[in-house]
Amino acid sequence: MIKGLHHKAYRCKNSEETRQFYEGFLGLSLAGALEIEETKTGRETKVLHSFYRMDDGSFIAFFEAPERPFHFTEHHDYDLHLALEVTPEHLRDMLARGKAEGIETRGISDHGFIDSIYFRDPNGYVVELTAKKPNHDEHLHPDNAKARQILDKWTAENG
């Protein structure tokens, strides 16, 4: 049985710039780093794998691999984004802080069951901070029949 998310890993351009955003701006602790010098197949490599801890014990991780080309693009929110849960008060504080620090900041977006703000990290990834509304669990729960109906209708119309 899957217990939860341990970590989600992304590529990064520069580990120190990434640390400044995730630790310095967002407040996630740099919890670990691993320099990888050899692959499991015995090839030489030079990769830094770093981990940032969230309050629930899960991590956001990054690979800096200068020797391995990677095309960084500024994704649209619908393409790729990372959503992190915060309190409503922290959401408002981070909105003001992002704007004050000159970080690309958008929001507050009302999604009905959550409020969200959006930043772009130094790698071009969209990072969403989201705060639950009182009706959150009515919208997201196991065996949600309404969600299944919406998905089935979408599939029938868009195949």
Contacts in CASP RR format, 6 or more apart in sequence:
PFRMAT RR
TARGET T0000
AUTHOR 0000-0000-0000
METHOD contacts of the structure
MODEL  1
MIKGLHHKAYRCKNSEETRQFYEGFLGLSLAGALEIEETKTGRETKVLHS
FYRMDDGSFIAFFEAPERPFHFTEHHDYDLHLALEVTPEHLRDMLARGKA
EGIETRGISDHGFIDSIYFRDPNGYVVELTAKKPNHDEHLHPDNAKARQI
LDKWTAENG
4 58 0 8 1.000
5 58 0 8 1.000
6 58 0 8 1.000
6 59 0 8 1.000
7 51 0 8 1.000
7 58 0 8 1.000
7 59 0 8 1.000
7 60 0 8 1.000
7 61 0 8 1.000
8 59 0 8 1.000
8 60 0 8 1.000
8 61 0 8 1.000
8 82 0 8 1.000
9 49 0 8 1.000
9 60 0 8 1.000
9 61 0 8 1.000
9 62 0 8 1.000
9 63 0 8 1.000
10 60 0 8 1.000
10 61 0 8 1.000
10 62 0 8 1.000
10 63 0 8 1.000
10 82 0 8 1.000
10 123 0 8 1.000
10 125 0 8 1.000
11 62 0 8 1.000
11 63 0 8 1.000
11 64 0 8 1.000
11 65 0 8 1.000
11 70 0 8 1.000
11 72 0 8 1.000
11 123 0 8 1.000
12 18 0 8 1.000
12 50 0 8 1.000
12 62 0 8 1.000
12 63 0 8 1.000
12 64 0 8 1.000
12 122 0 8 1.000
12 123 0 8 1.000
13 64 0 8 1.000
13 72 0 8 1.000
13 122 0 8 1.000
13 123 0 8 1.000
14 64 0 8 1.000
14 122 0 8 1.000
15 33 0 8 1.000
15 48 0 8 1.000
15 50 0 8 1.000
15 62 0 8 1.000
15 64 0 8 1.000
17 122 0 8 1.000
18 50 0 8 1.000
18 62 0 8 1.000
18 64 0 8 1.000
18 121 0 8 1.000
18 122 0 8 1.000
18 123 0 8 1.000
19 30 0 8 1.000
19 50 0 8 1.000
20 122 0 8 1.000
21 103 0 8 1.000
21 121 0 8 1.000
21 122 0 8 1.000
22 28 0 8 1.000
22 30 0 8 1.000
22 52 0 8 1.000
22 60 0 8 1.000
22 121 0 8 1.000
23 29 0 8 1.000
23 30 0 8 1.000
23 52 0 8 1.000
25 97 0 8 1.000
25 98 0 8 1.000
25 101 0 8 1.000
25 103 0 8 1.000
26 84 0 8 1.000
26 94 0 8 1.000
26 127 0 8 1.000
28 52 0 8 1.000
28 53 0 8 1.000
28 54 0 8 1.000
28 60 0 8 1.000
29 52 0 8 1.000
29 53 0 8 1.000
30 50 0 8 1.000
30 51 0 8 1.000
30 52 0 8 1.000
31 51 0 8 1.000
31 52 0 8 1.000
31 53 0 8 1.000
31 59 0 8 1.000
32 50 0 8 1.000
32 51 0 8 1.000
33 48 0 8 1.000
33 49 0 8 1.000
33 50 0 8 1.000
33 51 0 8 1.000
34 48 0 8 1.000
34 49 0 8 1.000
34 50 0 8 1.000
35 46 0 8 1.000
35 47 0 8 1.000
35 48 0 8 1.000
35 49 0 8 1.000
36 45 0 8 1.000
36 46 0 8 1.000
36 47 0 8 1.000
36 48 0 8 1.000
36 49 0 8 1.000
37 44 0 8 1.000
37 45 0 8 1.000
37 46 0 8 1.000
38 44 0 8 1.000
38 45 0 8 1.000
39 45 0 8 1.000
45 65 0 8 1.000
45 67 0 8 1.000
45 68 0 8 1.000
46 65 0 8 1.000
46 66 0 8 1.000
46 67 0 8 1.000
47 63 0 8 1.000
47 64 0 8 1.000
47 65 0 8 1.000
47 68 0 8 1.000
48 63 0 8 1.000
48 64 0 8 1.000
48 65 0 8 1.000
49 61 0 8 1.000
49 62 0 8 1.000
49 63 0 8 1.000
50 61 0 8 1.000
50 62 0 8 1.000
50 64 0 8 1.000
51 59 0 8 1.000
51 60 0 8 1.000
51 61 0 8 1.000
52 59 0 8 1.000
52 60 0 8 1.000
52 61 0 8 1.000
53 59 0 8 1.000
54 60 0 8 1.000
54 84 0 8 1.000
60 82 0 8 1.000
72 123 0 8 1.000
72 124 0 8 1.000
73 124 0 8 1.000
74 120 0 8 1.000
74 124 0 8 1.000
75 81 0 8 1.000
75 124 0 8 1.000
75 125 0 8 1.000
75 126 0 8 1.000
76 126 0 8 1.000
77 118 0 8 1.000
77 126 0 8 1.000
77 128 0 8 1.000
80 125 0 8 1.000
80 126 0 8 1.000
81 118 0 8 1.000
81 125 0 8 1.000
81 126 0 8 1.000
81 127 0 8 1.000
81 128 0 8 1.000
82 125 0 8 1.000
82 126 0 8 1.000
82 127 0 8 1.000
82 128 0 8 1.000
83 116 0 8 1.000
83 128 0 8 1.000
83 129 0 8 1.000
83 130 0 8 1.000
84 127 0 8 1.000
84 128 0 8 1.000
84 129 0 8 1.000
84 130 0 8 1.000
85 129 0 8 1.000
85 130 0 8 1.000
85 131 0 8 1.000
85 132 0 8 1.000
86 94 0 8 1.000
86 129 0 8 1.000
86 130 0 8 1.000
86 131 0 8 1.000
87 131 0 8 1.000
88 115 0 8 1.000
88 131 0 8 1.000
90 129 0 8 1.000
90 131 0 8 1.000
91 108 0 8 1.000
91 115 0 8 1.000
91 116 0 8 1.000
91 117 0 8 1.000
91 129 0 8 1.000
91 130 0 8 1.000
91 131 0 8 1.000
92 108 0 8 1.000
94 117 0 8 1.000
94 129 0 8 1.000
95 105 0 8 1.000
95 107 0 8 1.000
95 108 0 8 1.000
95 117 0 8 1.000
98 105 0 8 1.000
98 119 0 8 1.000
99 105 0 8 1.000
103 119 0 8 1.000
103 120 0 8 1.000
104 119 0 8 1.000
104 120 0 8 1.000
105 117 0 8 1.000
105 118 0 8 1.000
105 119 0 8 1.000
106 117 0 8 1.000
106 118 0 8 1.000
106 119 0 8 1.000
107 116 0 8 1.000
107 117 0 8 1.000
107 118 0 8 1.000
108 115 0 8 1.000
108 116 0 8 1.000
108 117 0 8 1.000
109 115 0 8 1.000
109 116 0 8 1.000
109 117 0 8 1.000
109 118 0 8 1.000
112 133 0 8 1.000
112 135 0 8 1.000
112 139 0 8 1.000
113 132 0 8 1.000
113 133 0 8 1.000
113 135 0 8 1.000
113 136 0 8 1.000
113 138 0 8 1.000
113 139 0 8 1.000
113 140 0 8 1.000
114 130 0 8 1.000
114 131 0 8 1.000
114 132 0 8 1.000
114 133 0 8 1.000
114 136 0 8 1.000
115 130 0 8 1.000
115 131 0 8 1.000
115 133 0 8 1.000
116 128 0 8 1.000
116 129 0 8 1.000
116 130 0 8 1.000
116 131 0 8 1.000
117 128 0 8 1.000
117 129 0 8 1.000
118 126 0 8 1.000
118 127 0 8 1.000
118 128 0 8 1.000
118 129 0 8 1.000
119 126 0 8 1.000
119 127 0 8 1.000
119 129 0 8 1.000
120 126 0 8 1.000
120 127 0 8 1.000
121 127 0 8 1.000
END
